[in-house]
Amino acid sequence: MARLITFKAGNSTFEAGIVKVDRSKVYGWIEPVYTDNQNNICSTASLLDDGRTIVVSGGLAQKLVDTKNQEVDKSSLIASRLDGSVAELKLSVYEEPVNLKECSMNDLFDLDVTAVYQLEFDADDSKDKALECFSQNQVYTFDFNYRTDYESADAIILKKETDYFILTGIKHEFEYLSNEVSAQFMVPEETIDEDLDFGMM
Amino acid sequence: MARLIHISDSKGRDANVLFSAKTKKSGIRFLTGDGDETHQIRVLKTTVNGSYEHLLKKYNSDVEIANALVEGDPEIDFEKTGYIIESISKVFVDGETKPCVTVNVTEKVFNTAGEVIEERIPKELLGNIILDDSPLRPSGKLFAKADVYNRFVFSKRYQLSHTNGLTFDFLFEIAKELDDKKSLMLIGSGEKGMGPLVFQDGGKGYRVFLEGRIRDKSYILLLHLSNLELKPVSV
């Protein structure tokens, strides 16, 4: 049985598991096949900048280092916001109930979606309660953390026909653009009484 | 960075205008106890000689590899392990981990059940957003916002912006028309404006919808990119 997330919308609470939805599950997928002239399968590897050393999958590692390039122990680090304040961990959606806040469908048009999840209900009771929360096709927003982390993704939960989906990603604010012309470039309308001098000598 | 896109409106007027994406950087940094900044580097763990496949060839069995690991460090290249990597290139290698001189590429197409339904020469998509002879056309197909918000997954969006007073008028009018109709307009390649858009050579194809918003004498005109419909999958 999938782990369940508890969602709270107003006085209603329901529980559901989530399943990731992606293109491969909706349309299928494409895999490239690389072969040499003898039709043997080739694989990809990395060539280091010395031009000689080949590294296969698993041969590289990411390390966190200080300004002297000394490796540091991740558990000893302090997470800080850009303003210098200490950042606090935000719990995974599995760790505490998720509070849903009603928003507008227009919020979806500001969200760059990076992941989509489909809700799976184990109990009819939970499905009925979800149905109540979405009876007017409401759209809700919340902060999403699949794992406990210092930053959350923006998320929107909505209903489509009989299914429920969570869309997570980054919400942007776009700037209205105007065409303000500086007063110095504005040309006042006026009638020219003088004859134009086409001789211009 | 803003790039140019060549589009036309419903009256058949066309112009090159700018488009750009918004990005959001992480607002968290990790500091040492002394307040030192940290950063990530890439280092070499092991070369081909230290890979499992190479060790298996050398020692013939997992048990022998385990014994060798207990007795020594066959997986470590003491000259190179720990090397900080600035840049790497992708190479194709054969079964012996030797670079391939010539590589032929095909692709297998799988359905959602994981069955191969086609083997073919890869289709390379060419960028089609800035063609001098053929601007991107609005298809004329309007989708009410209330109908599409739970129909398509918009994974990217670009904001269009004007380059001068003339293109301001051009974009403002498009935005106003869409704002009045509370709808998105499908915009695309081809004569009917129904084809997918590819923003760079070798990139992915997207269905693109134009949305306009108006406030006083200012506008927001967005390209919403989608390559996924919101559909349930079988679990």
Boltz contact constraints between the chains, C-beta under 6 A:
constraints:
  - contact:
      token1: [A, 19]
      token2: [B, 235]
      max_distance: 6.0
  - contact:
      token1: [A, 21]
      token2: [B, 233]
      max_distance: 6.0
  - contact:
      token1: [A, 23]
      token2: [B, 228]
      max_distance: 6.0
  - contact:
      token1: [A, 25]
      token2: [B, 233]
      max_distance: 6.0
  - contact:
      token1: [A, 26]
      token2: [B, 231]
      max_distance: 6.0
  - contact:
      token1: [A, 28]
      token2: [B, 110]
      max_distance: 6.0
  - contact:
      token1: [A, 28]
      token2: [B, 111]
      max_distance: 6.0
  - contact:
      token1: [A, 28]
      token2: [B, 112]
      max_distance: 6.0
  - contact:
      token1: [A, 29]
      token2: [B, 110]
      max_distance: 6.0
  - contact:
      token1: [A, 30]
      token2: [B, 107]
      max_distance: 6.0
  - contact:
      token1: [A, 30]
      token2: [B, 109]
      max_distance: 6.0
  - contact:
      token1: [A, 31]
      token2: [B, 108]
      max_distance: 6.0
  - contact:
      token1: [A, 32]
      token2: [B, 105]
      max_distance: 6.0
  - contact:
      token1: [A, 32]
      token2: [B, 107]
      max_distance: 6.0
  - contact:
      token1: [A, 33]
      token2: [B, 106]
      max_distance: 6.0
  - contact:
      token1: [A, 34]
      token2: [B, 92]
      max_distance: 6.0
  - contact:
      token1: [A, 34]
      token2: [B, 103]
      max_distance: 6.0
  - contact:
      token1: [A, 34]
      token2: [B, 105]
      max_distance: 6.0
  - contact:
      token1: [A, 35]
      token2: [B, 104]
      max_distance: 6.0
  - contact:
      token1: [A, 36]
      token2: [B, 94]
      max_distance: 6.0
  - contact:
      token1: [A, 36]
      token2: [B, 100]
      max_distance: 6.0
  - contact:
      token1: [A, 37]
      token2: [B, 102]
      max_distance: 6.0
  - contact:
      token1: [A, 40]
      token2: [B, 94]
      max_distance: 6.0
  - contact:
      token1: [A, 42]
      token2: [B, 92]
      max_distance: 6.0
  - contact:
      token1: [A, 42]
      token2: [B, 94]
      max_distance: 6.0
  - contact:
      token1: [A, 42]
      token2: [B, 100]
      max_distance: 6.0
  - contact:
      token1: [A, 42]
      token2: [B, 103]
      max_distance: 6.0
  - contact:
      token1: [A, 43]
      token2: [B, 93]
      max_distance: 6.0
  - contact:
      token1: [A, 44]
      token2: [B, 90]
      max_distance: 6.0
  - contact:
      token1: [A, 45]
      token2: [B, 91]
      max_distance: 6.0
  - contact:
      token1: [A, 45]
      token2: [B, 93]
      max_distance: 6.0
  - contact:
      token1: [A, 46]
      token2: [B, 88]
      max_distance: 6.0
  - contact:
      token1: [A, 47]
      token2: [B, 89]
      max_distance: 6.0
  - contact:
      token1: [A, 47]
      token2: [B, 91]
      max_distance: 6.0
  - contact:
      token1: [A, 48]
      token2: [B, 88]
      max_distance: 6.0
  - contact:
      token1: [A, 49]
      token2: [B, 86]
      max_distance: 6.0
  - contact:
      token1: [A, 49]
      token2: [B, 87]
      max_distance: 6.0
  - contact:
      token1: [A, 53]
      token2: [B, 47]
      max_distance: 6.0
  - contact:
      token1: [A, 54]
      token2: [B, 48]
      max_distance: 6.0
  - contact:
      token1: [A, 56]
      token2: [B, 48]
      max_distance: 6.0
  - contact:
      token1: [A, 56]
      token2: [B, 51]
      max_distance: 6.0
  - contact:
      token1: [A, 59]
      token2: [B, 45]
      max_distance: 6.0
  - contact:
      token1: [A, 59]
      token2: [B, 46]
      max_distance: 6.0
  - contact:
      token1: [A, 60]
      token2: [B, 42]
      max_distance: 6.0
  - contact:
      token1: [A, 61]
      token2: [B, 43]
      max_distance: 6.0
  - contact:
      token1: [A, 61]
      token2: [B, 45]
      max_distance: 6.0
  - contact:
      token1: [A, 62]
      token2: [B, 40]
      max_distance: 6.0
  - contact:
      token1: [A, 63]
      token2: [B, 41]
      max_distance: 6.0
  - contact:
      token1: [A, 63]
      token2: [B, 43]
      max_distance: 6.0
  - contact:
      token1: [A, 64]
      token2: [B, 38]
      max_distance: 6.0
  - contact:
      token1: [A, 64]
      token2: [B, 40]
      max_distance: 6.0
  - contact:
      token1: [A, 65]
      token2: [B, 41]
      max_distance: 6.0
  - contact:
      token1: [A, 66]
      token2: [B, 32]
      max_distance: 6.0
  - contact:
      token1: [A, 66]
      token2: [B, 36]
      max_distance: 6.0
  - contact:
      token1: [A, 66]
      token2: [B, 38]
      max_distance: 6.0
  - contact:
      token1: [A, 67]
      token2: [B, 36]
      max_distance: 6.0
  - contact:
      token1: [A, 72]
      token2: [B, 32]
      max_distance: 6.0
  - contact:
      token1: [A, 72]
      token2: [B, 38]
      max_distance: 6.0
  - contact:
      token1: [A, 77]
      token2: [B, 30]
      max_distance: 6.0
  - contact:
      token1: [A, 78]
      token2: [B, 31]
      max_distance: 6.0
  - contact:
      token1: [A, 79]
      token2: [B, 28]
      max_distance: 6.0
  - contact:
      token1: [A, 79]
      token2: [B, 30]
      max_distance: 6.0
  - contact:
      token1: [A, 80]
      token2: [B, 29]
      max_distance: 6.0
  - contact:
      token1: [A, 80]
      token2: [B, 31]
      max_distance: 6.0
  - contact:
      token1: [A, 81]
      token2: [B, 27]
      max_distance: 6.0
  - contact:
      token1: [A, 82]
      token2: [B, 27]
      max_distance: 6.0
  - contact:
      token1: [A, 87]
      token2: [B, 28]
      max_distance: 6.0
  - contact:
      token1: [A, 105]
      token2: [B, 149]
      max_distance: 6.0
  - contact:
      token1: [A, 108]
      token2: [B, 149]
      max_distance: 6.0
  - contact:
      token1: [A, 112]
      token2: [B, 156]
      max_distance: 6.0
  - contact:
      token1: [A, 113]
      token2: [B, 153]
      max_distance: 6.0
  - contact:
      token1: [A, 113]
      token2: [B, 155]
      max_distance: 6.0
  - contact:
      token1: [A, 116]
      token2: [B, 153]
      max_distance: 6.0
  - contact:
      token1: [A, 118]
      token2: [B, 232]
      max_distance: 6.0
  - contact:
      token1: [A, 150]
      token2: [B, 28]
      max_distance: 6.0
  - contact:
      token1: [A, 151]
      token2: [B, 28]
      max_distance: 6.0
  - contact:
      token1: [A, 158]
      token2: [B, 150]
      max_distance: 6.0
  - contact:
      token1: [A, 160]
      token2: [B, 150]
      max_distance: 6.0
  - contact:
      token1: [A, 160]
      token2: [B, 230]
      max_distance: 6.0
  - contact:
      token1: [A, 163]
      token2: [B, 232]
      max_distance: 6.0
  - contact:
      token1: [A, 165]
      token2: [B, 230]
      max_distance: 6.0
  - contact:
      token1: [A, 170]
      token2: [B, 24]
      max_distance: 6.0
  - contact:
      token1: [A, 172]
      token2: [B, 22]
      max_distance: 6.0
  - contact:
      token1: [A, 174]
      token2: [B, 159]
      max_distance: 6.0
  - contact:
      token1: [A, 174]
      token2: [B, 220]
      max_distance: 6.0
  - contact:
      token1: [A, 176]
      token2: [B, 215]
      max_distance: 6.0
  - contact:
      token1: [A, 176]
      token2: [B, 218]
      max_distance: 6.0
  - contact:
      token1: [A, 176]
      token2: [B, 220]
      max_distance: 6.0
  - contact:
      token1: [A, 177]
      token2: [B, 161]
      max_distance: 6.0
  - contact:
      token1: [A, 177]
      token2: [B, 218]
      max_distance: 6.0
  - contact:
      token1: [A, 177]
      token2: [B, 219]
      max_distance: 6.0
  - contact:
      token1: [A, 178]
      token2: [B, 217]
      max_distance: 6.0
  - contact:
      token1: [A, 178]
      token2: [B, 218]
      max_distance: 6.0
  - contact:
      token1: [A, 179]
      token2: [B, 165]
      max_distance: 6.0
  - contact:
      token1: [A, 179]
      token2: [B, 168]
      max_distance: 6.0
